[in-house]
Amino acid sequence: MAQYKLHCFCQSGNSYKAALYLNCAGLDWEPVFVDFFKGATREPEWRQGVNEMGEAPVLETQGKKLTQSGVILTYLAQKSGKFAPANEDAKLEALRWILFDNHKFTSYLATYRFLKAFLPQAPDPNVVAFLKGRFDAAAAVVEKHLAGSKFMVGDTPTIADFSVAGYVFYPVEEHGYDWAKSHPNIHAWTERVRALPGWKDPYELMPGARIKPLR
Ligand SMILES: N[C@@H](CCC(=O)N[C@@H](CS)C(=O)NCC(=O)O)C(=O)O
């Protein structure tokens, strides 16, 4: 049995943060499929037995279950030392970007992509425009930051990069962003992350059937 089990599904960029970390860190892990689109995370048994917050990812190891990608990344970096921020200041800096990512960068991009590509009914255009506007503002912050830094915290990759990377590798047809054209610094950073040994595309790394974007 693998040391780490990651409850995840291939459309989940929040899960990808942990899956990509586990792969790039070379840790012994296996995915456990969460049938999200059939409502698995809304089932009372799943909430009671796996995650009361009703969210993927969930990391299972040594009899404990950890949730929230930022907590999972922090735990894994503490345990393995891989991609751990180098000192106290770097630790706080990584936490700062992980919080910004969870609140704004990933959060708005993930919700925008979900409405755009996967919501069965046509979404309210005002809601879509609001989410896109909020993400564009967050992306501008990251774009500016990456003008002066190879990775999110200095010149070496840390857990903060895995957090911000959650959704950026999904196809342009899903989220609509061609980074090379719209955000050159984010694009250059994605290429640096893509070059890490162990990097894989989210659809290669996590289980589940691909869904053709609905719009
Ligand atoms: N902040 C959480 C977000 C997790 C999250 O929203 N996961 C999505 C899948 S990508 C989910 O399970 N959503 C279910 C819901 O919002 O009901 C994390 O970083 O782990």
The ligand as an SDF file (V2000), in Angstrom:
LIG
                    3D

 20 19  0  0  0  0  0  0  0  0999 V2000
   -9.3340   25.6650   -0.3100 N   0  0  0  0  0  0  0  0  0  0  0  0
   -9.5790   24.2930   -0.6660 C   0  0  0  0  0  0  0  0  0  0  0  0
  -10.5000   24.2600   -1.8720 C   0  0  0  0  0  0  0  0  0  0  0  0
  -10.9250   22.8430   -2.2040 C   0  0  0  0  0  0  0  0  0  0  0  0
  -12.0360   22.8180   -3.2270 C   0  0  0  0  0  0  0  0  0  0  0  0
  -12.7940   23.7990   -3.4070 O   0  0  0  0  0  0  0  0  0  0  0  0
  -12.1420   21.6860   -3.8970 N   0  0  0  0  0  0  0  0  0  0  0  0
  -13.1960   21.5160   -4.8760 C   0  0  0  0  0  0  0  0  0  0  0  0
  -12.7370   20.5940   -5.9870 C   0  0  0  0  0  0  0  0  0  0  0  0
  -11.4670   21.3710   -6.9170 S   0  0  0  0  0  0  0  0  0  0  0  0
  -14.3760   20.8910   -4.2010 C   0  0  0  0  0  0  0  0  0  0  0  0
  -14.2690   19.8020   -3.7000 O   0  0  0  0  0  0  0  0  0  0  0  0
  -15.4980   21.6210   -4.1750 N   0  0  0  0  0  0  0  0  0  0  0  0
  -16.7130   21.1330   -3.6240 C   0  0  0  0  0  0  0  0  0  0  0  0
  -17.6330   22.2420   -3.2140 C   0  0  0  0  0  0  0  0  0  0  0  0
  -17.2280   23.4050   -3.2410 O   0  0  0  0  0  0  0  0  0  0  0  0
  -18.7580   21.9150   -2.8700 O   0  0  0  0  0  0  0  0  0  0  0  0
   -8.2610   23.5880   -0.9420 C   0  0  0  0  0  0  0  0  0  0  0  0
   -7.3120   24.2730   -1.2890 O   0  0  0  0  0  0  0  0  0  0  0  0
   -8.1700   22.3660   -0.7570 O   0  0  0  0  0  0  0  0  0  0  0  0
  1  2  1  0
  2  3  1  0
  2 18  1  0
  3  4  1  0
  4  5  1  0
  5  6  2  0
  5  7  1  0
  7  8  1  0
  8  9  1  0
  8 11  1  0
  9 10  1  0
 11 12  2  0
 11 13  1  0
 13 14  1  0
 14 15  1  0
 15 16  2  0
 15 17  1  0
 18 19  2  0
 18 20  1  0
M  END
$$$$
